[in-house]
């Protein structure tokens, strides 16, 4: 007998990414890092966090020692995500990174075509990432990721291969960084049914600037530059802004704004505080503890926690 998914998987994807998903594996777009999430995902020009592997692999080259980071995201309903990232420099070869990103959608009721409950089923997805970065020239870096992606919904599954490419240029004297990344370029190997779906391709350009006379770092990213828009200016609609304040040697305060999420999560005439993000970071005994909150307006909000250190 056929199954009726009483809580369809597409509803889950709807909750995860801005109500208009056109591709599969949308969990790849979800910000994992509490720091990046608090900055609304303005992270393509980052150069000091191991989770940069999810945003721009070229940023790995500017990391030092052997940083490792674990993050957990409490999403809507029973949806939970987790990630782990690590990188290490190999002399005369370059810096390699590895990461895992996992999402669990919880358990759902299974029923036949007559509506009779026959049990429960689960749904989850995972991506394994291997990255590499090196220098093209002084202050100019490149990087690439290879991804293996797997998804399972009840007795259906799919898999895909993807790659990321990135460039990073820094102006040390001006404390300015520029990043460009092409994310999730690839294709499904196997699909849930007969037709294959696209990966959530994303072209991102961003800049970050640490102010000279204020303990503040500002970031601006333009996402989804590959997507077709009715108007040229609308191509820049998906922008994010982040601000990170250094309150002391051990405390960081972060704010972020996501323009696209704010407009897409509008219900009726109000958006509430949708698209706004806030977070706090603390350094204790060599460990970085971070928390981030992202508002989805009337729908709810996301809570993120991360812990990172250097081995």
C-alpha positions in Angstrom: 0.0 0.0 0.0 1.1 3.6 -0.6 2.2 5.8 2.2 0.8 9.2 3.1 3.4 11.4 4.7 1.2 13.2 7.2 3.9 15.9 7.6 5.3 16.2 4.1 9.1 16.6 3.7 8.5 19.7 1.6 6.8 21.4 4.5 10.0 20.8 6.5 12.1 22.4 3.8 9.6 25.3 3.7 10.4 25.9 7.4 14.1 25.6 6.8 14.7 28.0 4.0 12.7 31.1 3.3 9.5 29.6 2.1 10.6 29.3 -1.6 12.9 26.3 -2.0 13.5 25.4 -5.6 16.1 22.7 -5.0 16.9 19.8 -2.7 19.4 19.6 0.2 18.3 23.0 1.4 19.9 22.2 4.8 23.2 23.2 3.1 22.1 26.8 3.3 21.4 26.8 7.1 24.0 28.7 9.1 25.5 26.2 11.6 28.0 28.4 13.5 26.5 30.5 16.3 28.9 33.2 15.4 28.0 33.2 11.7 24.3 32.9 12.5 24.4 35.9 14.8 26.0 37.8 11.9 23.1 36.7 9.6 25.5 34.6 7.6 27.9 37.4 6.7 30.9 35.2 6.7 32.3 34.8 3.2 35.2 37.1 4.0 35.9 35.6 7.4 39.5 34.6 8.1 39.7 33.5 11.8 37.1 30.8 12.3 37.2 27.0 11.4 33.5 27.2 10.3 34.6 29.3 7.3 34.9 26.0 5.5 31.1 26.1 5.1 31.2 29.7 3.6 34.4 30.1 1.6 37.1 27.4 1.6 39.8 29.9 0.7 39.4 31.4 4.2 40.9 28.2 5.6 44.4 29.3 4.6 44.4 32.2 7.0 43.7 30.0 10.0 46.5 29.1 12.4 47.3 25.9 14.4 44.6 23.2 14.3 41.2 24.8 15.0 38.2 22.6 15.7 34.6 23.6 16.1 31.3 21.9 17.1 27.9 23.6 16.6 24.3 22.6 17.5 21.2 24.3 16.1 17.8 24.0 17.6 15.4 24.6 14.7 11.7 24.7 14.5 9.5 21.9 15.7 11.7 18.8 16.3 14.3 19.8 13.7 17.9 19.7 15.0 21.2 20.2 13.3 24.8 19.6 14.2 28.2 20.2 12.6 31.9 19.6 13.2 34.8 21.3 11.4 38.6 21.0 11.7 41.6 22.1 9.7 45.4 21.6 9.7 48.3 23.1 7.8 50.7 20.8 5.9 54.0 22.5 5.3 54.7 23.2 1.6 51.4 21.6 0.6 48.7 23.9 2.0 45.9 23.7 4.6 43.3 21.0 4.6 40.0 21.0 6.3 37.2 18.5 7.0 33.7 19.0 8.2 30.4 17.2 8.7 26.9 18.8 8.6 23.9 16.8 9.8 20.2 17.5 10.1 17.5 15.4 11.8 13.9 16.2 11.0 12.4 14.1 13.8 9.9 11.3 13.7 6.6 11.4 11.8 3.4 9.3 11.6 3.1 6.8 8.7 -0.3 6.0 7.3 -1.7 4.1 4.3 -4.1 5.5 1.7 -7.1 5.0 4.0 -5.5 7.1 6.7 -4.8 4.1 9.0 -1.6 4.6 11.0 0.9 2.0 10.2 3.9 3.2 12.2 6.5 6.0 12.2 9.3 7.1 9.9 12.3 9.4 10.2 14.0 11.9 7.9 17.6 13.2 7.9 20.4 14.5 5.7 24.2 14.6 6.0 27.1 16.2 4.1 30.7 15.3 4.4 33.1 18.0 3.4 36.8 17.9 2.5 38.5 21.2 1.8 41.9 22.6 0.6 43.3 26.1 0.6 46.5 27.8 -0.4 48.0 31.1 -1.5 47.9 32.4 -5.0 50.0 35.4 -4.2 50.8 37.6 -1.2 47.5 38.3 0.6 45.6 36.4 -2.1 44.2 32.9 -1.4 42.1 30.3 -3.1 40.3 27.2 -1.8 37.9 24.4 -2.8 35.7 21.8 -1.1 34.4 18.4 -2.2 31.1 17.3 -0.8 29.3 14.0 -0.5 25.6 14.5 0.4 23.1 11.9 1.5 19.4 12.2 2.3 16.9 9.7 3.6 13.1 10.1 4.0 11.3 6.9 5.2 12.4 4.3 2.7 13.4 6.8 0.0 16.9 8.2 -0.3 19.1 10.3 -2.6 22.7 11.2 -2.8 24.8 13.9 -4.6 28.3 15.2 -5.2 29.1 18.8 -4.9 32.0 21.3 -4.9 32.7 24.8 -3.5 35.2 27.3 -4.9 36.4 30.4 -3.2 38.8 33.4 -3.3 39.9 35.6 -0.5 41.9 38.8 -0.7 43.1 40.8 2.4 44.4 44.3 2.8 46.3 44.0 6.2 47.0 47.7 6.6 43.4 48.6 6.0 42.1 45.6 8.0 39.9 44.9 5.1 38.9 41.4 3.6 37.1 40.5 0.5 35.6 37.1 -0.3 34.0 35.4 -3.3 32.5 31.9 -3.2 30.6 29.5 -5.4 28.8 27.1 -3.2 27.0 23.8 -3.9 27.9 23.3 -7.5 27.1 19.7 -8.4 24.5 17.1 -9.2 22.5 14.3 -7.7 23.9 10.8 -8.2 20.7 9.1 -7.2 17.3 10.7 -6.7 14.2 10.0 -4.5 12.2 9.2 -7.6 12.8 9.3 -11.4 13.5 13.0 -11.8 16.7 14.6 -10.4 16.7 17.9 -8.5 19.2 20.7 -8.4 21.6 21.5 -5.5 21.1 24.9 -3.9 23.7 26.7 -5.9 24.8 30.0 -4.3 27.2 32.7 -5.5 28.3 35.0 -2.7 30.4 38.1 -2.6 31.3 39.9 0.6 33.5 42.3 2.4 34.5 42.8 6.1 36.2 45.7 7.7 37.6 46.1 11.2 37.4 49.8 12.2 40.6 51.5 13.2 39.3 53.5 16.2 36.4 51.4 17.3 36.4 47.7 18.6 34.0 46.8 15.7 34.1 44.6 12.7 31.5 45.1 10.0 30.5 42.6 7.3 28.4 42.8 4.2 27.5 39.8 2.0 25.5 39.5 -1.2 24.0 36.0 -1.6 22.2 34.2 -4.4 23.8 36.3 -7.1 23.3 33.4 -9.5 19.5 33.6 -9.3 17.3 35.2 -11.9 15.5 38.4 -10.9 12.9 40.5 -12.7 14.9 43.6 -12.1 18.7 44.0 -12.0 18.7 45.8 -8.7 16.7 42.9 -7.2 19.7 40.6 -7.8 21.2 42.3 -4.7 18.0 41.7 -2.6 19.5 38.8 -0.7 22.1 40.8 1.3 23.1 40.3 4.9 24.9 42.7 7.3 26.8 41.7 10.4 28.5 43.7 13.3 30.8 42.2 15.8 31.8 44.3 18.9 34.8 43.4 21.0 33.7 44.3 24.5 36.8 43.0 26.2 39.5 40.4 25.8 37.0 37.7 26.5 33.6 39.0 25.4 32.1 39.6 21.9 28.6 41.0 21.1 27.1 40.4 17.6 24.2 41.6 15.5 23.0 40.7 12.1 20.3 41.5 9.5 19.1 39.3 6.7 17.1 41.4 4.2 15.7 38.5 2.2 14.4 36.6 5.2 12.8 39.7 6.5 10.8 40.3 3.4 9.9 36.6 2.8 8.8 36.0 6.3 6.3 38.8 6.3 2.9 37.7 7.5 0.1 40.1 6.5 1.5 43.6 7.1 4.1 42.7 9.7 7.4 41.0 9.7 7.9 41.3 13.5 11.7 41.0 14.1 12.2 38.5 11.3 15.6 38.7 9.7 17.3 40.1 12.8 19.9 38.2 14.7 21.9 38.6 17.9 24.6 36.7 19.7 27.3 36.6 22.3 30.7 35.1 22.4 33.1 34.4 25.4 36.6 33.1 25.5 37.3 31.0 28.6 40.5 29.0 29.2 41.3 28.8 25.5 37.8 27.8 24.5 35.4 30.0 22.4 31.8 29.6 23.6 29.2 31.3 21.3 25.5 31.7 21.3 23.3 33.0 18.5 19.6 33.7 18.0 17.9 34.2 14.7 14.3 35.4 14.4 11.9 34.0 11.9 9.2 36.4 12.9 5.8 35.0 13.8 7.1 31.5 12.8 9.6 31.3 15.7 13.3 31.5 16.0 16.5 29.5 15.8 18.9 28.9 18.7 22.6 28.1 18.0 25.5 27.2 20.3 29.1 26.6 19.3 32.3 25.7 21.0 35.7 25.9 19.4 39.3 25.6 20.4 42.8 24.9 18.9 44.4 21.6 19.4 
